[in-house]
Amino acid sequence: MSKRNQYKSLKDVLHLAYLQASEGKGKERHASGEPFEDQPICTIARKVGIGFCLGQALKKIEESRRLSQYPGREIGELLGAINYIAGAIIVINERAKERASAKPTPPLSN
């Protein structure tokens, strides 16, 4: 089995999360034509921290457990959790790039 096929199931799930954000529930409720990183999932995390995304992901996970009798809805909540985690990763990466490009400040002189 090729390495590509060894990760096909993972790729399929991540693609479903992408579709949910770009064409499904995420687009319907949160997008107004702007890129993912400019939607509330990321803009709120920039304002209040990635705990927002992580908390929302935990909420989605809990909701999936409550909806376990409805497989489609259960999976939808878990895909939403993946998208919130992706939002956190985007903001973390942005902050890392900002820190890396920040110029060191000169020491204060007396």
C-alpha positions in Angstrom: 0.0 0.0 0.0 1.4 3.4 -1.0 1.9 6.1 1.7 -0.7 8.2 -0.1 -3.3 5.5 0.4 -2.3 4.9 4.0 -3.7 8.4 4.8 -6.7 8.4 2.5 -9.3 8.1 5.3 -7.7 11.1 7.1 -7.6 13.1 3.9 -11.3 12.3 3.3 -12.3 13.5 6.8 -10.3 16.7 6.5 -11.8 17.3 3.1 -15.3 16.9 4.6 -14.4 19.6 7.2 -13.2 21.8 4.4 -16.4 21.3 2.5 -18.5 22.1 5.6 -16.6 25.4 6.1 -16.5 26.4 2.4 -19.8 25.2 1.1 -21.9 24.0 4.0 -23.0 25.2 7.5 -19.9 27.3 8.0 -20.4 29.3 4.8 -24.1 29.7 5.4 -23.8 30.9 9.0 -20.4 32.7 9.2 -19.1 33.8 5.8 -20.0 36.9 3.9 -17.7 36.2 1.0 -14.5 36.7 2.9 -11.7 34.2 3.3 -11.7 31.8 6.2 -9.0 33.7 8.1 -11.2 36.9 7.9 -14.3 35.2 9.3 -15.4 35.4 12.9 -13.7 32.0 13.7 -10.3 33.7 13.3 -11.1 37.4 13.9 -12.6 36.7 17.4 -9.6 34.5 18.3 -7.3 37.3 17.3 -9.2 39.6 19.7 -9.7 37.3 22.7 -7.2 34.5 22.1 -7.3 31.0 20.8 -9.2 29.8 23.8 -12.3 30.9 21.9 -11.6 28.4 19.1 -10.7 25.7 21.5 -13.7 26.3 23.7 -16.0 26.2 20.6 -14.3 22.9 19.5 -15.0 21.4 22.9 -18.6 22.5 22.7 -18.9 20.9 19.3 -17.4 17.7 20.7 -19.9 17.6 23.6 -22.8 18.3 21.2 -21.7 15.4 19.0 -21.9 13.1 22.0 -25.5 14.3 22.7 -26.4 13.8 19.1 -24.9 10.3 18.8 -28.3 8.9 17.9 -28.2 11.1 14.7 -25.1 10.0 12.8 -25.2 12.8 10.2 -25.6 15.5 12.9 -23.0 13.9 15.1 -20.4 13.9 12.3 -21.3 17.5 11.4 -20.5 18.7 14.9 -17.2 16.9 14.9 -16.3 18.5 11.5 -17.1 21.8 13.0 -14.7 21.1 15.9 -12.0 20.3 13.3 -12.7 23.7 11.7 -12.4 25.6 15.0 -9.1 23.8 15.7 -8.0 24.9 12.2 -8.9 28.5 13.1 -6.7 28.2 16.2 -3.8 26.9 14.2 -4.1 29.7 11.7 -4.0 32.4 14.5 -1.1 30.6 16.2 0.8 30.5 12.9 0.1 34.2 12.3 1.4 35.1 15.8 4.5 33.1 15.2 5.2 34.9 12.0 4.7 38.2 13.6 7.1 37.4 16.4 9.7 36.1 14.0 9.5 39.3 11.9 9.4 41.7 14.8 12.4 43.9 15.2 14.1 43.7 18.5 13.6 46.9 20.5 16.8 48.6 21.7 17.4 48.6 25.4 16.3 51.6 27.4 19.1 53.9 28.4 19.3 55.8 31.6 
